[in-house]
């Protein structure tokens, strides 16, 4: 679970008529962790040694953490109809089906976005892009397989960090559409 904020003792400045205090994110938290904390959801952060030479960052995360790859999801940014960016969240062992993703957002075709465009839009580096806390929230589609699990794992916004959360919370916080987009 995220950091639990314990109410502070009242001071003269905290009168009954003062505005409620916004919980402060823990120091060093990524935007994804901050978003989860602010939403008040149950989550945990798992840290692992990132292998920059891994053929697949997602599969590398699952292996390093001893997790079932079916429960670890990667966040991909695709360009739909050569214009808008869309996020696809699929299991790390699967590939996104570009036609299914495009259809889910009312488009005809999709292709992986240029890494630099994905990084600019999300504020994270490739391999550490999280569906939460993006610089500019993008339309998101989650593969329906996520609903088969009590907990799924997604990037916490930095290589070497994973966020464990309920699929329903992931869907709610991203405003995602749920459909089959993985091959």
C-alpha angles and dihedrals in degrees: 000000000000125000113299112225113217114207112253123234112268120263130191089269092055100073122162088258097052121105116267115262119250111235109252117234116239115265114267094021117147119234087259092055091045090051091051091048093049091049089055094227127150109257142139133211120226121196125201139168106271115221108212090195095057114125089223122025091201096051088044090055092049091050095045091050096041092239131149104258089221088069097046114085131197125216113225127183116214133181112231119207090350090289126065128048119233131182120230120195112198137155112280092240092053135072125231114249102228095201092051091048093048091049091050090060097038097262136122105223140012136191134178110280121241106273092236091053091049091050093048093049097045103032092230134098122252108272090034102054110134126199087225128068097016118172089236113019109233130202105273135205121192120200109247091235087081088074090066091070135068090214132022130188125227133168113285090214101275134068107262096031127094128185118216114205143143115277090233090059091048090051094045096047094048096039086231131181113229120220142122107286102144127094 
